Amino acid sequence: MVVCVCNAIRECQVREAARSGATTACQAYRSVGCQAKCGQCVPFARDIIAQERAAA
């Protein structure tokens, strides 16, 4: 599933970034060489990161 349309960032990329230590959407996006543009995706990315941190 696409999380960020502006940057074409997929859910699996955000999950992998969270597993690698990203604790914010900005950190997750930086890990794939991007940054949030319009911001519509940030709440969804935060939820994904929270899920991964809870599962760890």
PDB file of N, CA, C, O and CB in Angstrom:
ATOM      1  N   MET A   1       0.845  -1.169   0.000  1.00  0.00           N
ATOM      2  CA  MET A   1       0.000   0.000   0.000  1.00  0.00           C
ATOM      3  C   MET A   1       0.896   1.240   0.000  1.00  0.00           C
ATOM      4  O   MET A   1       1.936   1.264   0.660  1.00  0.00           O
ATOM      5  CB  MET A   1      -0.965  -0.007   1.222  1.00  0.00           C
ATOM      6  N   VAL A   2       0.492   2.250  -0.732  1.00  0.00           N
ATOM      7  CA  VAL A   2       1.237   3.504  -0.784  1.00  0.00           C
ATOM      8  C   VAL A   2       0.836   4.362   0.410  1.00  0.00           C
ATOM      9  O   VAL A   2      -0.347   4.609   0.642  1.00  0.00           O
ATOM     10  CB  VAL A   2       0.979   4.258  -2.124  1.00  0.00           C
ATOM     11  N   VAL A   3       1.822   4.805   1.154  1.00  0.00           N
ATOM     12  CA  VAL A   3       1.596   5.687   2.296  1.00  0.00           C
ATOM     13  C   VAL A   3       1.668   7.131   1.837  1.00  0.00           C
ATOM     14  O   VAL A   3       0.802   7.938   2.176  1.00  0.00           O
ATOM     15  CB  VAL A   3       2.625   5.419   3.421  1.00  0.00           C
ATOM     16  N   CYS A   4       2.680   7.456   1.079  1.00  0.00           N
ATOM     17  CA  CYS A   4       2.914   8.830   0.634  1.00  0.00           C
ATOM     18  C   CYS A   4       2.885   8.876  -0.891  1.00  0.00           C
ATOM     19  O   CYS A   4       3.787   8.370  -1.558  1.00  0.00           O
ATOM     20  CB  CYS A   4       4.272   9.370   1.176  1.00  0.00           C
ATOM     21  N   VAL A   5       1.843   9.487  -1.425  1.00  0.00           N
ATOM     22  CA  VAL A   5       1.703   9.589  -2.875  1.00  0.00           C
ATOM     23  C   VAL A   5       2.758  10.533  -3.450  1.00  0.00           C
ATOM     24  O   VAL A   5       3.311  10.270  -4.518  1.00  0.00           O
ATOM     25  CB  VAL A   5       0.289  10.077  -3.248  1.00  0.00           C
ATOM     26  N   CYS A   6       3.036  11.623  -2.751  1.00  0.00           N
ATOM     27  CA  CYS A   6       4.004  12.613  -3.248  1.00  0.00           C
ATOM     28  C   CYS A   6       5.378  11.984  -3.503  1.00  0.00           C
ATOM     29  O   CYS A   6       6.045  12.311  -4.485  1.00  0.00           O
ATOM     30  CB  CYS A   6       4.140  13.769  -2.244  1.00  0.00           C
ATOM     31  N   ASN A   7       5.791  11.083  -2.613  1.00  0.00           N
ATOM     32  CA  ASN A   7       7.121  10.477  -2.706  1.00  0.00           C
ATOM     33  C   ASN A   7       7.099   9.009  -3.114  1.00  0.00           C
ATOM     34  O   ASN A   7       8.154   8.388  -3.237  1.00  0.00           O
ATOM     35  CB  ASN A   7       7.825  10.610  -1.392  1.00  0.00           C
ATOM     36  N   ALA A   8       5.912   8.447  -3.324  1.00  0.00           N
ATOM     37  CA  ALA A   8       5.748   7.035  -3.669  1.00  0.00           C
ATOM     38  C   ALA A   8       6.398   6.123  -2.620  1.00  0.00           C
ATOM     39  O   ALA A   8       7.080   5.154  -2.953  1.00  0.00           O
ATOM     40  CB  ALA A   8       6.350   6.757  -5.054  1.00  0.00           C
ATOM     41  N   ILE A   9       6.169   6.458  -1.346  1.00  0.00           N
ATOM     42  CA  ILE A   9       6.698   5.648  -0.249  1.00  0.00           C
ATOM     43  C   ILE A   9       5.646   4.609   0.120  1.00  0.00           C
ATOM     44  O   ILE A   9       4.479   4.935   0.336  1.00  0.00           O
ATOM     45  CB  ILE A   9       7.078   6.534   0.992  1.00  0.00           C
ATOM     46  N   ARG A  10       6.075   3.372   0.188  1.00  0.00           N
ATOM     47  CA  ARG A  10       5.164   2.269   0.467  1.00  0.00           C
ATOM     48  C   ARG A  10       5.168   1.933   1.955  1.00  0.00           C
ATOM     49  O   ARG A  10       6.112   2.249   2.680  1.00  0.00           O
ATOM     50  CB  ARG A  10       5.548   1.033  -0.361  1.00  0.00           C
ATOM     51  N   GLU A  11       4.109   1.295   2.383  1.00  0.00           N
ATOM     52  CA  GLU A  11       3.962   0.904   3.787  1.00  0.00           C
ATOM     53  C   GLU A  11       5.130   0.042   4.246  1.00  0.00           C
ATOM     54  O   GLU A  11       5.629   0.218   5.357  1.00  0.00           O
ATOM     55  CB  GLU A  11       2.646   0.152   3.996  1.00  0.00           C
ATOM     56  N   CYS A  12       5.567  -0.875   3.415  1.00  0.00           N
ATOM     57  CA  CYS A  12       6.673  -1.758   3.796  1.00  0.00           C
ATOM     58  C   CYS A  12       7.953  -0.961   4.058  1.00  0.00           C
ATOM     59  O   CYS A  12       8.760  -1.354   4.901  1.00  0.00           O
ATOM     60  CB  CYS A  12       6.921  -2.807   2.698  1.00  0.00           C
ATOM     61  N   GLN A  13       8.148   0.147   3.351  1.00  0.00           N
ATOM     62  CA  GLN A  13       9.328   0.981   3.572  1.00  0.00           C
ATOM     63  C   GLN A  13       9.253   1.696   4.916  1.00  0.00           C
ATOM     64  O   GLN A  13      10.256   1.823   5.618  1.00  0.00           O
ATOM     65  CB  GLN A  13       9.479   2.001   2.442  1.00  0.00           C
ATOM     66  N   VAL A  14       8.058   2.162   5.268  1.00  0.00           N
ATOM     67  CA  VAL A  14       7.883   2.835   6.561  1.00  0.00           C
ATOM     68  C   VAL A  14       8.071   1.821   7.684  1.00  0.00           C
ATOM     69  O   VAL A  14       8.704   2.127   8.694  1.00  0.00           O
ATOM     70  CB  VAL A  14       6.478   3.509   6.659  1.00  0.00           C
ATOM     71  N   ARG A  15       7.526   0.617   7.516  1.00  0.00           N
ATOM     72  CA  ARG A  15       7.683  -0.421   8.535  1.00  0.00           C
ATOM     73  C   ARG A  15       9.155  -0.803   8.715  1.00  0.00           C
ATOM     74  O   ARG A  15       9.623  -0.974   9.840  1.00  0.00           O
ATOM     75  CB  ARG A  15       6.859  -1.662   8.162  1.00  0.00           C
ATOM     76  N   GLU A  16       9.865  -0.933   7.624  1.00  0.00           N
ATOM     77  CA  GLU A  16      11.287  -1.269   7.701  1.00  0.00           C
ATOM     78  C   GLU A  16      12.074  -0.162   8.393  1.00  0.00           C
ATOM     79  O   GLU A  16      12.965  -0.437   9.196  1.00  0.00           O
ATOM     80  CB  GLU A  16      11.855  -1.520   6.298  1.00  0.00           C
ATOM     81  N   ALA A  17      11.748   1.079   8.084  1.00  0.00           N
ATOM     82  CA  ALA A  17      12.423   2.205   8.737  1.00  0.00           C
ATOM     83  C   ALA A  17      12.152   2.182  10.233  1.00  0.00           C
ATOM     84  O   ALA A  17      13.055   2.436  11.031  1.00  0.00           O
ATOM     85  CB  ALA A  17      11.962   3.550   8.129  1.00  0.00           C
ATOM     86  N   ALA A  18      10.920   1.881  10.621  1.00  0.00           N
ATOM     87  CA  ALA A  18      10.571   1.806  12.046  1.00  0.00           C
ATOM     88  C   ALA A  18      11.338   0.675  12.722  1.00  0.00           C
ATOM     89  O   ALA A  18      11.812   0.832  13.847  1.00  0.00           O
ATOM     90  CB  ALA A  18       9.049   1.602  12.227  1.00  0.00           C
ATOM     91  N   ARG A  19      11.462  -0.449  12.051  1.00  0.00           N
ATOM     92  CA  ARG A  19      12.217  -1.582  12.614  1.00  0.00           C
ATOM     93  C   ARG A  19      13.694  -1.241  12.742  1.00  0.00           C
ATOM     94  O   ARG A  19      14.399  -1.799  13.583  1.00  0.00           O
ATOM     95  CB  ARG A  19      12.044  -2.837  11.740  1.00  0.00           C
ATOM     96  N   SER A  20      14.160  -0.315  11.895  1.00  0.00           N
ATOM     97  CA  SER A  20      15.569   0.095  11.924  1.00  0.00           C
ATOM     98  C   SER A  20      15.828   1.257  12.868  1.00  0.00           C
ATOM     99  O   SER A  20      16.952   1.749  12.959  1.00  0.00           O
ATOM    100  CB  SER A  20      16.023   0.471  10.539  1.00  0.00           C
ATOM    101  N   GLY A  21      14.785   1.699  13.575  1.00  0.00           N
ATOM    102  CA  GLY A  21      14.998   2.717  14.586  1.00  0.00           C
ATOM    103  C   GLY A  21      14.304   4.048  14.373  1.00  0.00           C
ATOM    104  O   GLY A  21      14.361   4.908  15.252  1.00  0.00           O
ATOM    105  N   ALA A  22      13.650   4.248  13.239  1.00  0.00           N
ATOM    106  CA  ALA A  22      12.942   5.510  13.019  1.00  0.00           C
ATOM    107  C   ALA A  22      11.780   5.620  14.000  1.00  0.00           C
ATOM    108  O   ALA A  22      10.993   4.685  14.146  1.00  0.00           O
ATOM    109  CB  ALA A  22      12.433   5.613  11.554  1.00  0.00           C
ATOM    110  N   THR A  23      11.679   6.755  14.664  1.00  0.00           N
ATOM    111  CA  THR A  23      10.599   6.954  15.631  1.00  0.00           C
ATOM    112  C   THR A  23       9.609   8.021  15.177  1.00  0.00           C
ATOM    113  O   THR A  23       8.579   8.222  15.820  1.00  0.00           O
ATOM    114  CB  THR A  23      11.174   7.333  16.982  1.00  0.00           C
ATOM    115  N   THR A  24       9.909   8.701  14.081  1.00  0.00           N
ATOM    116  CA  THR A  24       9.009   9.718  13.541  1.00  0.00           C
ATOM    117  C   THR A  24       8.850   9.497  12.037  1.00  0.00           C
ATOM    118  O   THR A  24       9.652   8.814  11.401  1.00  0.00           O
ATOM    119  CB  THR A  24       9.546  11.154  13.837  1.00  0.00           C
ATOM    120  N   ALA A  25       7.791  10.094  11.489  1.00  0.00           N
ATOM    121  CA  ALA A  25       7.574  10.003  10.051  1.00  0.00           C
ATOM    122  C   ALA A  25       8.745  10.639   9.302  1.00  0.00           C
ATOM    123  O   ALA A  25       9.205  10.105   8.293  1.00  0.00           O
ATOM    124  CB  ALA A  25       6.246  10.684   9.658  1.00  0.00           C
ATOM    125  N   CYS A  26       9.220  11.772   9.795  1.00  0.00           N
ATOM    126  CA  CYS A  26      10.343  12.447   9.128  1.00  0.00           C
ATOM    127  C   CYS A  26      11.578  11.552   9.063  1.00  0.00           C
ATOM    128  O   CYS A  26      12.250  11.493   8.033  1.00  0.00           O
ATOM    129  CB  CYS A  26      10.686  13.752   9.857  1.00  0.00           C
ATOM    130  N   GLN A  27      11.873  10.864  10.146  1.00  0.00           N
ATOM    131  CA  GLN A  27      13.019   9.954  10.157  1.00  0.00           C
ATOM    132  C   GLN A  27      12.807   8.805   9.176  1.00  0.00           C
ATOM    133  O   GLN A  27      13.734   8.407   8.471  1.00  0.00           O
ATOM    134  CB  GLN A  27      13.256   9.404  11.573  1.00  0.00           C
ATOM    135  N   ALA A  28      11.599   8.281   9.132  1.00  0.00           N
ATOM    136  CA  ALA A  28      11.301   7.189   8.204  1.00  0.00           C
ATOM    137  C   ALA A  28      11.467   7.645   6.762  1.00  0.00           C
ATOM    138  O   ALA A  28      12.031   6.928   5.936  1.00  0.00           O
ATOM    139  CB  ALA A  28       9.878   6.663   8.430  1.00  0.00           C
ATOM    140  N   TYR A  29      10.976   8.836   6.467  1.00  0.00           N
ATOM    141  CA  TYR A  29      11.085   9.341   5.100  1.00  0.00           C
ATOM    142  C   TYR A  29      12.536   9.609   4.731  1.00  0.00           C
ATOM    143  O   TYR A  29      12.964   9.315   3.615  1.00  0.00           O
ATOM    144  CB  TYR A  29      10.256  10.617   4.933  1.00  0.00           C
ATOM    145  N   ARG A  30      13.297  10.171   5.675  1.00  0.00           N
ATOM    146  CA  ARG A  30      14.719  10.417   5.402  1.00  0.00           C
ATOM    147  C   ARG A  30      15.465   9.125   5.109  1.00  0.00           C
ATOM    148  O   ARG A  30      16.405   9.109   4.315  1.00  0.00           O
ATOM    149  CB  ARG A  30      15.371  11.131   6.583  1.00  0.00           C
ATOM    150  N   SER A  31      15.042   8.043   5.754  1.00  0.00           N
ATOM    151  CA  SER A  31      15.739   6.765   5.547  1.00  0.00           C
ATOM    152  C   SER A  31      15.605   6.258   4.115  1.00  0.00           C
ATOM    153  O   SER A  31      16.411   5.440   3.670  1.00  0.00           O
ATOM    154  CB  SER A  31      15.201   5.715   6.510  1.00  0.00           C
ATOM    155  N   VAL A  32      14.604   6.734   3.397  1.00  0.00           N
ATOM    156  CA  VAL A  32      14.454   6.361   1.987  1.00  0.00           C
ATOM    157  C   VAL A  32      14.791   7.527   1.063  1.00  0.00           C
ATOM    158  O   VAL A  32      14.502   7.488  -0.133  1.00  0.00           O
ATOM    159  CB  VAL A  32      13.028   5.875   1.713  1.00  0.00           C
ATOM    160  N   GLY A  33      15.411   8.574   1.635  1.00  0.00           N
ATOM    161  CA  GLY A  33      15.897   9.686   0.834  1.00  0.00           C
ATOM    162  C   GLY A  33      14.842  10.710   0.444  1.00  0.00           C
ATOM    163  O   GLY A  33      14.990  11.393  -0.569  1.00  0.00           O
ATOM    164  N   CYS A  34      13.780  10.825   1.232  1.00  0.00           N
ATOM    165  CA  CYS A  34      12.693  11.764   0.927  1.00  0.00           C
ATOM    166  C   CYS A  34      12.358  12.596   2.151  1.00  0.00           C
ATOM    167  O   CYS A  34      12.953  12.438   3.217  1.00  0.00           O
ATOM    168  CB  CYS A  34      11.438  11.013   0.436  1.00  0.00           C
ATOM    169  N   GLN A  35      11.395  13.484   1.973  1.00  0.00           N
ATOM    170  CA  GLN A  35      10.828  14.228   3.089  1.00  0.00           C
ATOM    171  C   GLN A  35       9.352  14.449   2.786  1.00  0.00           C
ATOM    172  O   GLN A  35       8.941  14.463   1.625  1.00  0.00           O
ATOM    173  CB  GLN A  35      11.579  15.593   3.320  1.00  0.00           C
ATOM    174  N   ALA A  36       8.569  14.618   3.827  1.00  0.00           N
ATOM    175  CA  ALA A  36       7.139  14.851   3.643  1.00  0.00           C
ATOM    176  C   ALA A  36       6.940  16.139   2.850  1.00  0.00           C
ATOM    177  O   ALA A  36       7.632  17.132   3.076  1.00  0.00           O
ATOM    178  CB  ALA A  36       6.404  14.927   5.012  1.00  0.00           C
ATOM    179  N   LYS A  37       5.999  16.111   1.929  1.00  0.00           N
ATOM    180  CA  LYS A  37       5.732  17.303   1.115  1.00  0.00           C
ATOM    181  C   LYS A  37       4.414  17.943   1.533  1.00  0.00           C
ATOM    182  O   LYS A  37       4.426  19.012   2.142  1.00  0.00           O
ATOM    183  CB  LYS A  37       5.699  16.944  -0.388  1.00  0.00           C
ATOM    184  N   CYS A  38       3.290  17.326   1.227  1.00  0.00           N
ATOM    185  CA  CYS A  38       2.003  17.948   1.558  1.00  0.00           C
ATOM    186  C   CYS A  38       1.563  17.641   2.991  1.00  0.00           C
ATOM    187  O   CYS A  38       0.763  18.383   3.560  1.00  0.00           O
ATOM    188  CB  CYS A  38       0.931  17.476   0.582  1.00  0.00           C
ATOM    189  N   GLY A  39       2.071  16.567   3.574  1.00  0.00           N
ATOM    190  CA  GLY A  39       1.781  16.237   4.961  1.00  0.00           C
ATOM    191  C   GLY A  39       0.559  15.366   5.197  1.00  0.00           C
ATOM    192  O   GLY A  39       0.313  14.951   6.330  1.00  0.00           O
ATOM    193  N   GLN A  40      -0.205  15.081   4.164  1.00  0.00           N
ATOM    194  CA  GLN A  40      -1.411  14.266   4.328  1.00  0.00           C
ATOM    195  C   GLN A  40      -1.096  12.855   4.820  1.00  0.00           C
ATOM    196  O   GLN A  40      -1.948  12.221   5.443  1.00  0.00           O
ATOM    197  CB  GLN A  40      -2.167  14.190   3.016  1.00  0.00           C
ATOM    198  N   CYS A  41       0.086  12.360   4.557  1.00  0.00           N
ATOM    199  CA  CYS A  41       0.458  10.994   4.886  1.00  0.00           C
ATOM    200  C   CYS A  41       1.035  10.844   6.295  1.00  0.00           C
ATOM    201  O   CYS A  41       1.118   9.728   6.808  1.00  0.00           O
ATOM    202  CB  CYS A  41       1.450  10.495   3.886  1.00  0.00           C
ATOM    203  N   VAL A  42       1.428  11.931   6.915  1.00  0.00           N
ATOM    204  CA  VAL A  42       2.137  11.862   8.189  1.00  0.00           C
ATOM    205  C   VAL A  42       1.349  11.125   9.272  1.00  0.00           C
ATOM    206  O   VAL A  42       1.938  10.289   9.958  1.00  0.00           O
ATOM    207  CB  VAL A  42       2.463  13.255   8.663  1.00  0.00           C
ATOM    208  N   PRO A  43       0.055  11.384   9.467  1.00  0.00           N
ATOM    209  CA  PRO A  43      -0.674  10.628  10.493  1.00  0.00           C
ATOM    210  C   PRO A  43      -0.673   9.118  10.234  1.00  0.00           C
ATOM    211  O   PRO A  43      -0.546   8.329  11.171  1.00  0.00           O
ATOM    212  CB  PRO A  43      -2.107  11.125  10.574  1.00  0.00           C
ATOM    213  N   PHE A  44      -0.811   8.717   8.979  1.00  0.00           N
ATOM    214  CA  PHE A  44      -0.801   7.297   8.643  1.00  0.00           C
ATOM    215  C   PHE A  44       0.579   6.703   8.914  1.00  0.00           C
ATOM    216  O   PHE A  44       0.688   5.602   9.453  1.00  0.00           O
ATOM    217  CB  PHE A  44      -1.202   7.083   7.167  1.00  0.00           C
ATOM    218  N   ALA A  45       1.623   7.423   8.545  1.00  0.00           N
ATOM    219  CA  ALA A  45       2.981   6.951   8.801  1.00  0.00           C
ATOM    220  C   ALA A  45       3.229   6.828  10.300  1.00  0.00           C
ATOM    221  O   ALA A  45       3.871   5.876  10.743  1.00  0.00           O
ATOM    222  CB  ALA A  45       4.012   7.899   8.165  1.00  0.00           C
ATOM    223  N   ARG A  46       2.730   7.778  11.085  1.00  0.00           N
ATOM    224  CA  ARG A  46       2.884   7.712  12.548  1.00  0.00           C
ATOM    225  C   ARG A  46       2.205   6.466  13.103  1.00  0.00           C
ATOM    226  O   ARG A  46       2.746   5.804  13.989  1.00  0.00           O
ATOM    227  CB  ARG A  46       2.299   8.977  13.217  1.00  0.00           C
ATOM    228  N   ASP A  47       1.018   6.145  12.585  1.00  0.00           N
ATOM    229  CA  ASP A  47       0.303   4.946  13.042  1.00  0.00           C
ATOM    230  C   ASP A  47       1.102   3.681  12.733  1.00  0.00           C
ATOM    231  O   ASP A  47       1.193   2.781  13.568  1.00  0.00           O
ATOM    232  CB  ASP A  47      -1.087   4.865  12.383  1.00  0.00           C
ATOM    233  N   ILE A  48       1.670   3.615  11.556  1.00  0.00           N
ATOM    234  CA  ILE A  48       2.471   2.448  11.167  1.00  0.00           C
ATOM    235  C   ILE A  48       3.680   2.317  12.081  1.00  0.00           C
ATOM    236  O   ILE A  48       3.996   1.220  12.541  1.00  0.00           O
ATOM    237  CB  ILE A  48       2.924   2.558   9.691  1.00  0.00           C
ATOM    238  N   ILE A  49       4.353   3.423  12.345  1.00  0.00           N
ATOM    239  CA  ILE A  49       5.529   3.402  13.218  1.00  0.00           C
ATOM    240  C   ILE A  49       5.128   2.968  14.615  1.00  0.00           C
ATOM    241  O   ILE A  49       5.835   2.175  15.238  1.00  0.00           O
ATOM    242  CB  ILE A  49       6.209   4.785  13.260  1.00  0.00           C
ATOM    243  N   ALA A  50       4.014   3.469  15.121  1.00  0.00           N
ATOM    244  CA  ALA A  50       3.535   3.081  16.453  1.00  0.00           C
ATOM    245  C   ALA A  50       3.226   1.586  16.518  1.00  0.00           C
ATOM    246  O   ALA A  50       3.523   0.932  17.518  1.00  0.00           O
ATOM    247  CB  ALA A  50       2.284   3.891  16.828  1.00  0.00           C
ATOM    248  N   GLN A  51       2.636   1.050  15.461  1.00  0.00           N
ATOM    249  CA  GLN A  51       2.346  -0.388  15.411  1.00  0.00           C
ATOM    250  C   GLN A  51       3.643  -1.202  15.477  1.00  0.00           C
ATOM    251  O   GLN A  51       3.730  -2.189  16.207  1.00  0.00           O
ATOM    252  CB  GLN A  51       1.558  -0.737  14.122  1.00  0.00           C
ATOM    253  N   GLU A  52       4.626  -0.784  14.720  1.00  0.00           N
ATOM    254  CA  GLU A  52       5.897  -1.503  14.702  1.00  0.00           C
ATOM    255  C   GLU A  52       6.599  -1.416  16.061  1.00  0.00           C
ATOM    256  O   GLU A  52       7.176  -2.398  16.530  1.00  0.00           O
ATOM    257  CB  GLU A  52       6.808  -0.943  13.599  1.00  0.00           C
ATOM    258  N   ARG A  53       6.547  -0.257  16.679  1.00  0.00           N
ATOM    259  CA  ARG A  53       7.202  -0.095  17.997  1.00  0.00           C
ATOM    260  C   ARG A  53       6.489  -0.924  19.048  1.00  0.00           C
ATOM    261  O   ARG A  53       7.132  -1.479  19.938  1.00  0.00           O
ATOM    262  CB  ARG A  53       7.222   1.396  18.427  1.00  0.00           C
ATOM    263  N   ALA A  54       5.166  -1.018  18.958  1.00  0.00           N
ATOM    264  CA  ALA A  54       4.390  -1.815  19.918  1.00  0.00           C
ATOM    265  C   ALA A  54       4.681  -3.308  19.755  1.00  0.00           C
ATOM    266  O   ALA A  54       4.670  -4.064  20.726  1.00  0.00           O
ATOM    267  CB  ALA A  54       2.882  -1.550  19.741  1.00  0.00           C
ATOM    268  N   ALA A  55       4.939  -3.713  18.525  1.00  0.00           N
ATOM    269  CA  ALA A  55       5.193  -5.132  18.247  1.00  0.00           C
ATOM    270  C   ALA A  55       6.607  -5.548  18.623  1.00  0.00           C
ATOM    271  O   ALA A  55       6.887  -6.737  18.777  1.00  0.00           O
ATOM    272  CB  ALA A  55       4.951  -5.429  16.777  1.00  0.00           C
ATOM    273  N   ALA A  56       7.500  -4.569  18.773  1.00  0.00           N
ATOM    274  CA  ALA A  56       8.915  -4.882  19.050  1.00  0.00           C
ATOM    275  C   ALA A  56       9.129  -5.317  20.484  1.00  0.00           C
ATOM    276  O   ALA A  56      10.257  -5.615  20.877  1.00  0.00           O
ATOM    277  CB  ALA A  56       9.794  -3.677  18.752  1.00  0.00           C
TER     278      ALA A  56
END
